[in-house]
Amino acid sequence: MRGHVDASKAFRLKHEAAHVIELIEEVAEPGHVVGHSYGGAVALHVACAVPQLVQSLCLYEPTLFSLLSAGTAADRTLHAEIVRLAASLQASIEEDFARSAPKSSRISGADTAPGLP
């Protein structure tokens, strides 16, 4: 994967994710996205930005995103972006699950996909 292109500009996950999105678009079909460590945040962004290109998503030993909330202003901004992306992705998964689950298998009070809080 290519590194951050211009260190003089403010860091944004969308810049890092853009490189991954370009690679997936070159293949021209949905792919499996695995994010390791910091790549977990990048993978989350990719999945939210172009869900039609992500067949599955796996975060392997992602960074402890909550540590960013106690960091610098830039860290807190990054943390807020990650929290927003994760919430958006979870909502999308829950909506897809609700649409695709047979009505007979829905349990009263269970309104989230398996494994999600």
C-alpha positions in Angstrom: 0.0 0.0 0.0 1.2 3.5 -0.7 2.0 5.8 2.2 0.5 9.2 3.0 1.0 11.3 -0.1 1.6 14.8 1.2 2.7 15.3 4.8 2.1 19.0 4.5 -1.6 18.5 4.3 -3.9 17.6 7.2 -4.2 13.9 7.7 -7.6 12.3 6.8 -8.5 8.6 6.6 -10.3 9.4 3.3 -6.9 10.1 1.7 -5.5 6.7 2.9 -8.7 4.9 1.9 -8.7 6.5 -1.6 -5.6 4.4 -2.5 -7.3 1.2 -1.4 -10.5 2.1 -3.2 -8.5 2.7 -6.4 -7.0 -0.7 -6.1 -10.3 -2.4 -5.6 -11.8 -0.5 -8.6 -8.9 -1.7 -10.8 -10.0 -5.3 -10.1 -13.6 -4.2 -11.1 -15.4 -6.5 -8.6 -16.1 -6.5 -4.9 -13.3 -7.8 -2.7 -12.5 -8.9 0.8 -11.0 -6.1 2.8 -8.7 -6.9 5.7 -7.3 -4.2 7.9 -4.5 -4.9 10.3 -3.5 -2.4 13.1 -3.9 1.1 11.7 -5.3 -0.4 8.5 -8.4 -1.3 10.5 -9.4 2.4 10.5 -8.6 2.6 6.8 -10.7 -0.6 6.1 -13.6 0.9 8.0 -13.5 4.0 5.9 -13.3 1.9 2.7 -16.3 -0.2 3.7 -18.4 2.9 4.5 -17.3 4.8 1.4 -17.9 2.1 -1.2 -19.9 -0.7 0.4 -20.8 -2.1 -3.0 -17.1 -2.9 -3.5 -16.6 -4.7 -0.2 -17.7 -8.3 -0.1 -16.5 -8.8 3.5 -14.6 -6.9 6.1 -12.1 -8.2 8.7 -10.3 -6.0 11.3 -7.3 -7.9 12.6 -5.7 -6.5 15.7 -7.0 -3.0 15.0 -5.5 -0.1 17.0 -7.2 0.7 20.2 -9.1 3.6 18.8 -10.3 4.9 22.1 -6.7 5.9 23.0 -7.0 8.6 20.4 -9.7 10.4 22.4 -7.1 11.4 25.0 -4.5 12.5 22.5 -3.9 15.7 20.6 -6.6 17.7 18.8 -5.7 15.8 15.6 -6.0 12.5 17.4 -9.4 13.4 18.8 -10.6 14.4 15.3 -9.4 11.1 14.0 -11.1 9.3 16.8 -14.4 11.1 16.1 -14.1 10.1 12.4 -13.5 6.4 13.3 -16.5 6.4 15.7 -18.7 7.9 13.0 -17.6 5.4 10.5 -18.1 2.4 12.8 -21.6 3.6 13.7 -22.5 4.1 10.1 -21.2 0.6 9.2 -23.0 -1.0 12.1 -26.3 0.7 11.1 -25.9 -0.5 7.6 -25.2 -4.1 8.7 -28.3 -3.9 11.0 -30.5 -2.6 8.2 -29.3 -5.3 5.8 -29.8 -8.0 8.5 -33.4 -6.7 9.2 -34.2 -6.8 5.4 -32.7 -10.2 4.8 -33.7 -12.2 7.9 -36.8 -14.3 7.5 -39.6 -12.9 9.6 -40.0 -16.3 11.4 -36.4 -16.2 12.6 -36.6 -12.7 14.1 -36.7 -12.8 17.9 -38.7 -10.2 19.8 -36.3 -7.6 21.2 -33.4 -8.7 19.1 -32.9 -5.8 16.8 -29.2 -6.1 16.0 -27.2 -8.5 13.8 -25.5 -11.4 15.5 -22.3 -10.4 17.3 -23.1 -6.7 17.4 -23.8 -4.9 20.7 
